[in-house]
Amino acid sequence: MSKHGHANLAIFVPHLGCPNQCSFCNQRVISGVQQSPTPQQVSEICEESLCQMGERAKEAEIAFFGGSFTAIPHEQMTALLQAAQPYLWDGRSSKPGFGGIRCSTRPDAVDEQTLLLLREYGVKVIELGAQSMDNTVLQKNLRGHTAEDVAQASRRIQRMGFSLGLQMMTGLYGQSEESTLDTARQFIGLRPDMVRIYPTVVLKGTLLAQLWQSGRYQPQTPEQAAQLGAQLLELFEQHHIPVIRFGLHASREVEAQMLGGGYHPALREMAESVRFLGKMRRLLLEDAPQGGSVQLNVHPRDLSKALGQKKSNIQQLMQQGWQVTVKTDPAVIPGSVYSIRQQQRSGEVAPEIPGDTGL
């Protein structure tokens, strides 16, 4: 379980509370859920998951996702929250329970009265589906709120003692790379506790599908989404803001209904591989600017990221004049890459791991 609470019991409420249909949205496909749950079903889901998770549950949260949770009638919202109450850990009892509740909602649906109600029922984290901080992009994609709504809601949530999550998208209709990076920079200025990044996927039955079919919209490819995603991951990491999700969860529903866009079952791995290629290239330019054979060491868990899909990173470096061998070394800091010569200068040479082979 993550300390950032993103290993959750997700309960999807597709389109519940949404005042309009955004250009990209088909939550019933994304979530795989056709109907919103009843309070009884919430209780059953919590009961079953608690039996399976036991003590681990207190590191997770019950998460109401997929709609604008705080925009639904308060009576209905309260009924769902009440159904979850018996399954929360009270901090004192030895009885297993979940560590809290989180929900996702719209930036224009978190007034102070609603936040007081959420706090009363044990909600700890509120994620805002901001998607962009560019008002033109928001308008073109029928979001129905502004960037200022996002900023005001974020400050209100933090002032009321909740953890703040912000969700952004890439590859939206009318959205440029610079607009996307500017959204990330504005997110950083709001100091969220976590971020999710969702490259746009074109689904059947959406406005984006119509725009694409008419030739007015060109979606990102998975490769383009990974390239831009690598920049975003780097930017948020530099400011110590965890990106707890990059890309939609892999699902048969999405794959059956998608027409194009930034979707791949291993999209984050692709973005991380792009980041590693940049790190390796910078190191090689410093240590072996004339090219030639070089050994690079990475932490074992980073091996696939360093190699790239089908060793694409190694092939690109080869085309640029380097014959690269990648070996694993548990002494290397995760996320870092070292050459043998760099280690020798810093006095950090580690013995070769028995049985380790160059790849």
C-alpha positions as CSV (number, residue, x, y, z in Angstrom):
1,M,0.0,0.0,0.0
2,S,1.3,3.5,-0.8
3,K,1.7,6.1,1.8
4,H,-0.1,8.4,-0.7
5,G,-3.3,6.3,-0.3
6,H,-3.7,5.5,-4.0
7,A,-4.2,1.7,-3.4
8,N,-7.9,2.1,-2.9
9,L,-11.2,0.2,-2.9
10,A,-12.7,2.0,-5.9
11,I,-16.5,2.3,-6.0
12,F,-17.5,3.8,-9.3
13,V,-20.4,6.2,-9.7
14,P,-20.4,6.7,-13.4
15,H,-21.6,10.2,-14.5
16,L,-23.3,10.7,-11.1
17,G,-23.5,14.4,-10.4
18,C,-22.1,15.5,-13.7
19,P,-24.0,18.5,-15.0
20,N,-22.9,17.9,-18.6
21,Q,-21.1,15.5,-20.9
22,C,-17.5,16.5,-21.5
23,S,-16.0,16.0,-24.9
24,F,-14.0,13.0,-23.9
25,C,-16.1,11.3,-21.3
26,N,-17.8,8.0,-21.2
27,Q,-17.3,6.8,-17.6
28,R,-19.4,3.7,-18.1
29,V,-16.7,2.5,-20.5
30,I,-13.8,3.8,-18.5
31,S,-15.0,2.3,-15.2
32,G,-16.6,-0.8,-16.6
33,V,-19.7,0.0,-14.5
34,Q,-23.1,0.7,-16.0
35,Q,-25.1,1.7,-13.0
36,S,-24.4,3.7,-9.9
37,P,-24.3,1.6,-6.7
38,T,-27.0,1.6,-4.0
39,P,-26.0,2.0,-0.3
40,Q,-26.6,-1.7,0.1
41,Q,-24.2,-2.5,-2.7
42,V,-21.6,-0.1,-1.1
43,S,-21.9,-2.1,2.1
44,E,-21.5,-5.4,0.3
45,I,-18.4,-4.2,-1.6
46,C,-16.8,-2.9,1.6
47,E,-17.6,-6.1,3.5
48,E,-16.1,-8.4,0.9
49,S,-13.0,-6.3,0.4
50,L,-12.4,-5.9,4.2
51,C,-12.6,-9.7,4.6
52,Q,-9.9,-10.1,1.8
53,M,-7.6,-7.3,3.0
54,G,-7.8,-7.7,6.8
55,E,-5.2,-5.5,8.6
56,R,-3.9,-4.1,5.3
57,A,-7.2,-2.2,4.8
58,K,-6.2,0.6,7.1
59,E,-3.5,1.6,4.6
60,A,-6.2,2.0,1.9
61,E,-9.2,4.2,1.4
62,I,-12.7,3.7,0.2
63,A,-12.8,5.8,-3.0
64,F,-15.9,7.1,-4.8
65,F,-14.7,7.7,-8.3
66,G,-16.1,8.1,-11.8
67,G,-18.5,11.0,-11.3
68,S,-18.8,14.3,-9.6
69,F,-19.4,13.0,-6.1
70,T,-20.1,16.2,-4.4
71,A,-22.4,17.4,-7.1
72,I,-25.1,14.8,-6.5
73,P,-28.0,15.6,-4.2
74,H,-26.7,15.6,-0.6
75,E,-29.3,13.1,0.6
76,Q,-28.0,10.6,-2.0
77,M,-24.3,11.4,-1.3
78,T,-24.9,11.1,2.5
79,A,-26.6,7.7,2.0
80,L,-23.5,6.3,0.2
81,L,-21.1,7.8,2.9
82,Q,-23.2,6.3,5.7
83,A,-23.1,2.9,4.1
84,A,-19.3,3.1,4.2
85,Q,-19.0,4.2,7.9
86,P,-19.1,0.8,9.5
87,Y,-16.0,-0.2,7.5
88,L,-13.7,2.6,8.6
89,W,-10.9,2.1,11.1
90,D,-11.4,4.3,14.2
91,G,-7.7,4.5,15.1
92,R,-8.2,2.8,18.4
93,S,-10.0,-0.5,17.8
94,S,-8.2,-3.7,16.8
95,K,-11.1,-4.4,14.4
96,P,-9.9,-4.0,10.8
97,G,-11.2,-1.1,8.8
98,F,-10.3,1.2,6.0
99,G,-8.1,4.3,6.7
100,G,-10.6,6.8,5.3
101,I,-12.6,7.8,2.3
102,R,-11.6,9.8,-0.8
103,C,-13.7,11.0,-3.7
104,S,-13.3,12.7,-7.0
105,T,-15.4,15.6,-8.1
106,R,-15.6,18.8,-10.1
107,P,-13.8,22.0,-9.1
108,D,-17.1,23.9,-9.1
109,A,-18.8,21.5,-6.7
110,V,-16.9,21.9,-3.4
111,D,-18.6,24.7,-1.4
112,E,-17.8,25.0,2.3
113,Q,-21.1,23.3,3.4
114,T,-20.3,20.3,1.3
115,L,-16.8,20.1,2.6
116,L,-18.0,20.2,6.2
117,L,-20.3,17.3,5.4
118,L,-17.5,15.3,3.8
119,R,-15.3,15.9,6.8
120,E,-18.0,14.7,9.2
121,Y,-18.2,11.4,7.3
122,G,-14.5,10.6,7.3
123,V,-13.5,11.9,3.9
124,K,-9.7,12.6,3.9
125,V,-8.8,13.1,0.3
126,I,-10.6,15.1,-2.4
127,E,-9.4,14.8,-6.0
128,L,-10.4,17.5,-8.5
129,G,-10.9,16.7,-12.1
130,A,-9.3,19.9,-13.3
131,Q,-8.0,18.4,-16.7
132,S,-6.5,21.7,-17.8
133,M,-5.7,25.2,-16.5
134,D,-6.3,26.7,-20.0
135,N,-9.7,28.3,-20.2
136,T,-9.9,27.9,-24.0
137,V,-9.2,24.2,-23.7
138,L,-11.8,23.8,-20.9
139,Q,-14.4,25.6,-23.0
140,K,-13.7,23.6,-26.2
141,N,-14.0,20.4,-24.2
142,L,-17.3,21.4,-22.5
143,R,-15.9,21.2,-19.0
144,G,-18.2,23.9,-17.7
145,H,-15.7,25.4,-15.2
146,T,-12.7,27.7,-15.3
147,A,-9.1,27.5,-14.2
148,E,-9.9,30.0,-11.5
149,D,-12.6,27.5,-10.2
150,V,-9.8,25.0,-9.8
151,A,-7.5,27.3,-7.9
152,Q,-10.2,28.5,-5.6
153,A,-11.5,25.0,-4.9
154,S,-7.9,23.7,-4.3
155,R,-7.3,26.4,-1.7
156,R,-10.7,25.8,0.0
157,I,-10.0,22.0,0.2
158,Q,-6.6,22.6,1.7
159,R,-7.9,25.2,4.2
160,M,-10.5,22.7,5.4
161,G,-7.8,20.2,6.2
162,F,-8.2,17.7,3.4
163,S,-5.5,16.2,1.2
164,L,-5.7,17.6,-2.3
165,G,-5.3,15.6,-5.5
166,L,-5.4,17.2,-8.9
167,Q,-6.1,15.3,-12.2
168,M,-5.0,16.6,-15.5
169,M,-5.3,15.4,-19.1
170,T,-3.0,15.6,-22.1
171,G,-3.9,15.5,-25.8
172,L,-7.3,17.2,-25.4
173,Y,-9.1,19.0,-28.3
174,G,-7.3,22.3,-28.8
175,Q,-4.6,21.6,-26.2
176,S,-0.9,22.2,-27.1
177,E,2.2,20.8,-25.5
178,E,3.0,24.2,-24.0
179,S,-0.6,24.6,-22.6
180,T,-0.2,21.1,-21.0
181,L,3.2,22.0,-19.4
182,D,1.7,25.3,-18.2
183,T,-1.1,23.3,-16.5
184,A,1.5,21.3,-14.7
185,R,3.3,24.4,-13.6
186,Q,0.0,25.9,-12.3
187,F,-0.7,22.6,-10.5
188,I,2.7,22.9,-8.8
189,G,1.9,26.4,-7.7
190,L,-1.2,25.0,-5.9
191,R,0.9,22.5,-4.0
192,P,-1.3,19.4,-4.3
193,D,-0.5,16.2,-2.3
194,M,-0.7,14.1,-5.4
195,V,-1.4,14.3,-9.2
196,R,-3.0,11.9,-11.7
197,I,-2.2,12.3,-15.4
198,Y,-4.6,10.9,-18.1
199,P,-3.6,11.1,-21.7
200,T,-6.8,11.5,-23.7
201,V,-8.4,8.3,-25.2
202,V,-11.0,8.7,-27.9
203,L,-14.0,6.6,-27.0
204,K,-17.1,5.8,-29.1
205,G,-20.1,7.9,-28.4
206,T,-18.2,11.0,-27.4
207,L,-17.8,14.4,-28.9
208,L,-14.1,13.7,-29.5
209,A,-15.1,10.7,-31.6
210,Q,-17.2,13.0,-33.8
211,L,-14.4,15.6,-34.0
212,W,-11.9,12.9,-34.9
213,Q,-14.1,11.3,-37.5
214,S,-14.7,14.7,-39.2
215,G,-11.0,15.4,-39.3
216,R,-11.1,18.3,-36.8
217,Y,-9.2,16.6,-34.0
218,Q,-6.0,14.5,-34.1
219,P,-5.5,12.5,-30.9
220,Q,-2.1,11.7,-29.4
221,T,-0.4,8.4,-30.2
222,P,0.8,6.3,-27.3
223,E,4.3,7.3,-28.2
224,Q,3.5,11.0,-28.2
225,A,1.7,10.6,-24.9
226,A,4.7,8.9,-23.4
227,Q,7.1,11.6,-24.7
228,L,5.1,14.4,-23.1
229,G,4.4,12.3,-20.1
230,A,8.1,11.9,-19.4
231,Q,8.4,15.7,-19.2
232,L,5.5,16.0,-16.9
233,L,6.8,13.2,-14.6
234,E,10.1,14.9,-14.4
235,L,8.5,18.3,-13.6
236,F,6.4,17.0,-10.8
237,E,9.3,14.9,-9.4
238,Q,11.5,17.9,-9.3
239,H,8.9,19.6,-7.0
240,H,8.3,16.4,-4.9
241,I,4.7,15.9,-6.0
242,P,3.9,12.2,-6.5
243,V,2.2,11.2,-9.7
244,I,0.1,8.4,-8.5
245,R,-1.4,7.4,-11.8
246,F,-0.3,7.9,-15.4
247,G,-2.8,6.6,-18.1
248,L,-6.1,4.8,-17.8
249,H,-6.1,1.4,-16.2
250,A,-5.9,-1.3,-18.8
251,S,-9.3,-2.8,-19.4
252,R,-11.2,-4.8,-22.1
253,E,-14.0,-2.2,-22.0
254,V,-11.7,0.6,-23.0
255,E,-9.9,-1.4,-25.6
256,A,-13.2,-2.5,-27.2
257,Q,-14.6,1.1,-27.3
258,M,-11.5,3.2,-28.1
259,L,-10.9,4.7,-31.5
260,G,-7.5,6.1,-30.8
261,G,-5.4,8.2,-28.4
262,G,-2.8,7.8,-25.7
263,Y,-3.7,4.4,-24.4
264,H,-1.3,1.5,-23.8
265,P,-1.4,-1.1,-21.0
266,A,2.2,-0.1,-20.0
267,L,2.0,3.6,-20.8
268,R,3.8,4.7,-17.6
269,E,6.6,2.2,-18.3
270,M,6.9,3.8,-21.8
271,A,7.1,7.3,-20.3
272,E,9.7,6.2,-17.7
273,S,11.7,4.6,-20.5
274,V,11.8,8.0,-22.3
275,R,13.1,9.6,-19.1
276,F,15.8,6.9,-18.8
277,L,16.9,7.4,-22.4
278,G,17.4,11.1,-21.6
279,K,19.4,10.3,-18.5
280,M,21.6,7.8,-20.3
281,R,22.2,10.2,-23.2
282,R,23.2,13.0,-20.9
283,L,25.6,10.7,-19.0
284,L,27.1,9.4,-22.2
285,L,27.7,12.9,-23.6
286,E,29.6,13.7,-20.4
287,D,31.5,10.4,-20.0
288,A,32.0,9.2,-23.6
289,P,31.3,12.2,-26.0
290,Q,33.3,10.4,-28.8
291,G,31.0,7.3,-28.7
292,G,32.3,3.8,-28.4
293,S,31.5,0.9,-26.0
294,V,30.2,1.9,-22.5
295,Q,28.7,-0.1,-19.6
296,L,25.9,1.5,-17.8
297,N,24.6,0.3,-14.4
298,V,21.1,0.7,-13.1
299,H,19.1,-0.6,-10.2
300,P,17.5,-4.0,-10.9
301,R,14.0,-2.7,-10.8
302,D,14.9,-0.1,-13.5
303,L,16.3,-2.5,-16.0
304,S,13.3,-2.7,-18.4
305,K,12.9,1.1,-18.3
306,A,16.6,1.6,-19.2
307,L,16.4,-0.9,-22.1
308,G,13.1,0.4,-23.4
309,Q,10.5,-1.6,-25.2
310,K,12.2,-4.2,-27.3
311,K,15.5,-2.6,-26.4
312,S,14.5,0.6,-28.2
313,N,16.6,2.8,-26.0
314,I,19.7,0.7,-26.7
315,Q,19.0,0.8,-30.4
316,Q,18.6,4.6,-30.4
317,L,21.9,5.0,-28.5
318,M,23.6,2.7,-31.0
319,Q,22.4,4.9,-33.8
320,Q,24.1,7.8,-32.1
321,G,27.4,6.1,-31.9
322,W,27.4,4.3,-28.5
323,Q,27.6,0.5,-28.0
324,V,25.9,0.3,-24.6
325,T,25.8,-2.6,-22.2
326,V,23.3,-2.3,-19.3
327,K,23.9,-4.2,-16.1
328,T,22.0,-4.3,-12.9
329,D,23.6,-3.2,-9.6
330,P,21.5,-3.0,-6.3
331,A,24.0,-0.3,-5.1
332,V,22.7,2.1,-7.7
333,I,20.1,4.6,-6.5
334,P,16.7,3.7,-8.0
335,G,15.9,6.0,-10.9
336,S,19.6,6.7,-11.5
337,V,22.2,5.5,-14.0
338,Y,25.9,5.3,-13.7
339,S,28.8,4.5,-16.0
340,I,31.8,2.6,-14.8
341,R,34.0,5.6,-15.3
342,Q,31.7,7.8,-13.3
343,Q,31.7,5.3,-10.4
344,Q,35.5,5.1,-10.5
345,R,35.8,8.9,-10.1
346,S,33.4,8.9,-7.1
347,G,34.9,5.8,-5.5
348,E,31.6,4.0,-5.7
349,V,32.5,0.9,-7.7
350,A,30.4,-2.1,-6.6
351,P,31.5,-5.7,-7.2
352,E,29.8,-7.4,-10.1
353,I,26.8,-9.4,-9.1
354,P,27.4,-13.2,-9.6
355,G,25.5,-14.5,-12.6
356,D,24.7,-10.9,-13.9
357,T,24.9,-10.7,-17.6
358,G,25.0,-7.7,-19.9
359,L,21.9,-7.0,-22.0
